[in-house]
C-alpha cells in the first residue's frame, strides 16, 4: 500500500510538471513567432534535441532557425499534453488499486489509452523531427525514431488484456453476490 501511495503522489507531480512544460513550450512558441530575433540567438551556440533528433543551431547550413524552433516547441506542447494525460490515467489506475478495486472497466480503458499514448508519443516526436528538419533546411542533421514508446505501448496493451480478463472475473463474482 505504501508503494501505491508513493505512485499516487509521483504521478500527480509528474502530471503537473508536464502541464508546466505545456505552458512553457506554448509561451516560447509565441515568443518565437512574435520576436524570433531575441529567442533564436539564445540557442545559437548549442544543440536542440527533440525525441533523439539533434539539431545544431549554429550550423551554417540552417536556412530557417525560427521555423525549426516553432516546430520543435509545438511538438513539445503536443507531446507534453500526451504525457500529462498518460500520468493522469496512471494516477486513476493507482487510485482504483488503493480503493481495492483495480479490475474495473474504467481501469481497462485507462490502460488501453496509456498503451496508445505510449505508441503515439514517439510517432509525434518523429513527425515533429521530420517537419523541423525540413522547415529548418538542415541537410546535415539526423532524424531518428525512438522505439522505447512502442515497446512500452505494446506491453501495456498486452497487460490490458490481463486486466480486461480480471475485470470480467470481478463482474462475474459481483454478480454472484
Order of alpha helices (4+ residues) and beta strands (2+ residues): alpha-alpha-beta-beta-alpha-alpha-alpha
